[in-house]
Every structure is written in C-alpha cells, then in structure tokens.
C-alpha cells in the first residue's frame, strides 16, 4: 500500500518526524531494523530549540515528568574540583528562548515519542524491517528489506543513523575520520555519588587531554556520566561495546576522586571511538531525503546532535504539508536545514 511518506529508522529523529507528520494530518509508515524497541544509550541534552518542538507536538506533560530542567552549567578543574559557574539554564532559558533546557535518559525521550505515535497510529511503526536497498521511479520509491519484503511510498526519509543504509544506497560510502578521542558513558544512581555533585546542574570537568561531563536524568534519579579522552589505540564506532571500570579509571588516572567515585558507583561502562564526517553537499535526491545523523552526524561537544534531528523532523513535516509528498517538498526541507545543521557539525 502506498503511503504519503515512509521513514527508515525509529530513533529520536525518525520518531519526531513521524509524530510531526501525523500532527500535520499526513499518513506515515516507519520501518525499523531492530526486532524490538528497547532502552538504549544513556543521557541526552535537549536545549530550548529542541524542547520547543516537543512542546509544539503536545508532549509537554510527558517530558516534564521524565526530564530534568537543570539550573545551569558549571566547569570544574580536573585535579582540585575548583568550580566556576558557566551560565544559567532554568528560568533564563525560558525567558530568552521560550522553552527550557532539559536533560533526559535517551530511552525515556524515545518512549515518549513512540507512545504518542502509537496513540494516534497503533500500527505505524514496523519492527524487524532492515532496509537493504532502495530504488525510485518517477512517482514512487521502493524500499527492499532483508527478509525479502518490499514497501512503496511517494517519498522516503532515511533517518537510519550514522551508518545509514539509505545514505549508502543513494549517495555512496562516506569517509569518516577518527578524531583520536575515545568516549566513555555510564549511568550512575544519584544517591550513590558524593553529596557535592548531586546538584541539578550540568557539570564539565576539564583537564589534560580530556574532559568529563555529568548531569541528572530520569527525573533526577540517575546521573549520566561521560568521559572523553585523547587516545589512538581503539577505533570501534559503536554504542554497544562494553568496557571495564578498570580501563575507565585508568584513562582518568590522577583526576579528582569524585570522578572515580562516580565510576565505581555506576553500572558497566560502555565506550566508543569518535569519528568525524565532513558536511554533505546534498541530502536529497528526487523523492529520497536524509535526516539527523544520516546526513549530519556530529561530535557530542555542542550537545546538538539529537536537537538537530528533532528540528529536522518538524521542518520536514511542515514542508510535506505545504508542498505535498513530492521532490519539491524535500528540496525545500534541505534548503531550510542544511546550512544550519552543518554549522553545528563544524562547531
């Protein structure tokens, strides 16, 4: 059955786009390769340019229940813990930008989007559908899945992440470059950490060759702990590789004892290598377009990766509403989004 739009990938960007399309009265189908949608990842920061979209989609009550509005951000020195206030984020963010700066467990935000879609369209998200090929004719696009099934749509959006199969099929292989940075992440029950770092703020420890970030998520019950360190002996770009606490400790040897206390208090840590990709000169080809990490994957330094995907989803829905399920709608979407997103990639 031909639908108005199809989305490949049910991450935060793909689900935001799907919900925005539904809110605009546009029929949409989402195809996700995973056999189940389970809790993945750890924390994600959503600044006001992202939360204002979530509020516009009617998700205000849900995100306020699960997210954390932090008072601000601070800097700490790696060795002594000396602290500097960086900037306010609470009431000042709302006053300046009309929406709060919030911290989430990625799984919580994902669930909020998925639940909203399923309330409107219970069967819109199709699991265990790994897209392995894509072709387009003059007025339709055909997606081919690993199990041999196919599906057609007037327009198809590749929201299938940094290893996008849609991008590969349409634009060919990309050229990621290792940054020389390895990133650690772990969730830590907040009651287990030292009292002086339980505050509802985002904290960035800065030191030689690295930095450590932590902030509250899941209503303040957990801390998301992320450590980035310069090293060139490990180059696996995956969010699902388990590391060890001993290795995590060793990467931040001689850093402040509070950091090591958080590592000890956390679950099993995960690690991944950071790869940079150059900005793409084009995101669309006729009736196929890319969204989120599929077309503008970025390093986590600006905390804008998920936010840019959320913005993409809203703008895409508005363009399809205004110009119909057409190549013109996708061209307009790219014209609005590409320069802005690529500025964040560069930053």
Buried (B, 14 or more C-beta within 10 A) or exposed (E): EBBBBBBBBBBBBBBBBBBBBBBBEBBBBBBBBBEEBEEEBBBBBBBBBBBBBBBEBEBEEBBBEBBBBBBBBBBBBBEEBEBEEBEBBBEBBBEEBEBBBBBBBBBBBBBBBBEBBEEEBEEBBBEBBBBEBBEBEEEBBBBBBEEEEEBBBBBBBBBBBBBBBBBBBBBEEBEBEBBEBBBBBBBBEBEEBEEEBBBBBBBBBEBEEBBBBBBBBBBBEBBBBBBBBEEEEEBEBEBEEEBEBEEBBEBBEEBBEBBBBBBEBBEEBBBBBBBBBEBBEEBBBBBBBBBBBBBBBBBBBBBBBBBBBBBBBBBBBBBBBEBEBBBEBBBBBBEBBBEBBBBBBEE
